[in-house]
């Protein structure tokens, strides 16, 4: 079975207040065979989990209104969510990245994401299942 076939079993949540970024990341993940859902802020990410949704991967933007990526990641982890959470931001200052990682991220990538970066993340998830 190819990794593309395996990845069709994966679900991802794309959390980004920028609708264009959200749609691009969803389209890239769909192209890798991943089922996607998108939300516009951290509160919506927490809410979908409260409603019983679960995901293998969460792409979490850092800077969003209502609830930012740091707050949302901390809340999801406190709820026992074990999904791979990958922080995504245009921020490159080490202190900002460290603060985001310490919130409970598994990984961090600067925007823009590429299909190759996403494929690497997907392969990692598949290999650790």
Phi and psi in degrees as a GROMACS rama.xvg file:
@    title "Ramachandran Plot"
@    xaxis  label "Phi"
@    yaxis  label "Psi"
@TYPE xy
-76.6824  161.294  UNK-2
-63.9068  -29.2404  UNK-3
-63.1743  -41.9218  UNK-4
-65.3434  -41.1893  UNK-5
-63.9498  -39.1175  UNK-6
-69.2842  -17.7524  UNK-7
-65.7873  -17.0715  UNK-8
-84.0981  -7.88785  UNK-9
-90.5579  147.433  UNK-10
-123.332  139.197  UNK-11
-127.772  147.709  UNK-12
-115.967  123.704  UNK-13
-104.182  117.974  UNK-14
-112.73  107.642  UNK-15
-159.395  132.143  UNK-16
-75.4956  -17.2257  UNK-17
-87.6452  109.989  UNK-18
-59.435  -36.3056  UNK-19
-66.3641  -47.6157  UNK-20
-59.3831  -43.3114  UNK-21
-59.9618  -47.8176  UNK-22
-65.3436  -39.6554  UNK-23
-62.9639  -47.3074  UNK-24
-63.9373  -39.0831  UNK-25
-63.3566  -43.9458  UNK-26
-63.9799  -41.3335  UNK-27
-63.5143  -43.8541  UNK-28
-65.9415  -41.7119  UNK-29
-57.8215  -39.9788  UNK-30
-63.0592  -24.1267  UNK-31
-91.8943  5.1298  UNK-32
86.4498  16.7851  UNK-33
-98.3942  132.587  UNK-34
-75.784  131.976  UNK-35
-125.584  152.758  UNK-36
-134.588  147.758  UNK-37
-126.923  143.311  UNK-38
-135.363  160.788  UNK-39
-95.453  -8.4634  UNK-40
-162.055  171.869  UNK-41
-63.1794  -35.0843  UNK-42
-62.4755  -41.922  UNK-43
-64.3834  -35.2036  UNK-44
-64.1853  -43.3093  UNK-45
-65.1633  -44.1834  UNK-46
-59.4754  -43.8857  UNK-47
-64.2494  -30.8574  UNK-48
-71.361  -37.7365  UNK-49
-62.9559  -29.0993  UNK-50
-84.6206  4.89085  UNK-51
98.524  1.57491  UNK-52
-72.4561  150.632  UNK-53
-139.721  152.52  UNK-54
-139.826  151.047  UNK-55
-82.7684  -30.7939  UNK-56
-136.692  137.215  UNK-57
-124.874  118.068  UNK-58
-91.8622  115.723  UNK-59
-114.887  114.177  UNK-60
-69.0079  152.51  UNK-61
-86.1838  -48.9086  UNK-62
-101.728  105.116  UNK-63
-142.418  154.597  UNK-64
-75.105  168.663  UNK-65
70.1579  -62.8266  UNK-66
-144.85  119.163  UNK-67
-78.1159  175.721  UNK-68
-63.9307  -34.1676  UNK-69
-66.9064  -49.8568  UNK-70
-60.976  -44.107  UNK-71
-64.705  -41.9087  UNK-72
-63.2262  -45.1808  UNK-73
-60.0632  -43.7251  UNK-74
-64.599  -45.9397  UNK-75
-60.9365  -42.8923  UNK-76
-65.2121  -38.4376  UNK-77
-67.6806  -21.98  UNK-78
-84.7793  -2.41183  UNK-79
87.0774  14.4327  UNK-80
-73.1274  122.64  UNK-81
-106.777  7.10886  UNK-82
-55.2617  153.968  UNK-83
-70.479  119.912  UNK-84
-108.903  119.941  UNK-85
-111.352  118.448  UNK-86
-74.6369  139.507  UNK-87
-133.642  124.648  UNK-88
-158.845  161.259  UNK-89
-88.8108  -2.6283  UNK-90
-73.5098  135.155  UNK-91
-125.112  1.22539  UNK-92
-72.017  131.85  UNK-93
-55.4652  -40.575  UNK-94
-64.5279  -38.1215  UNK-95
-69.2248  -41.0071  UNK-96
-64.3028  -44.1513  UNK-97
-61.5331  -43.459  UNK-98
-60.1801  -41.734  UNK-99
-66.453  -46.2005  UNK-100
-59.8329  -42.1438  UNK-101
-67.3449  -16.4809  UNK-102
-70.2626  -18.15  UNK-103
127.928  16.2132  UNK-104
-68.3306  152.549  UNK-105
-90.089  -26.6668  UNK-106
-160.393  166.019  UNK-107
-143.069  137.929  UNK-108
-138.261  141.215  UNK-109
-79.0675  145.761  UNK-110
-72.3533  149.6  UNK-111
-85.0227  145.392  UNK-112
-76.2012  151.064  UNK-113
-116.133  163.999  UNK-114
-60.6961  -37.5133  UNK-115
-62.8311  -42.5854  UNK-116
-63.2267  -44.457  UNK-117
-64.9538  -40.1807  UNK-118
-61.9759  -39.7713  UNK-119
-63.006  -41.9612  UNK-120
-63.9243  -44.2906  UNK-121
-61.7511  -45.2643  UNK-122
-60.4652  -39.85  UNK-123
-61.4988  -44.8138  UNK-124
-62.1072  -46.5792  UNK-125
-60.5825  -42.8977  UNK-126
-71.7729  -18.0941  UNK-127
-101.39  0.4471  UNK-128
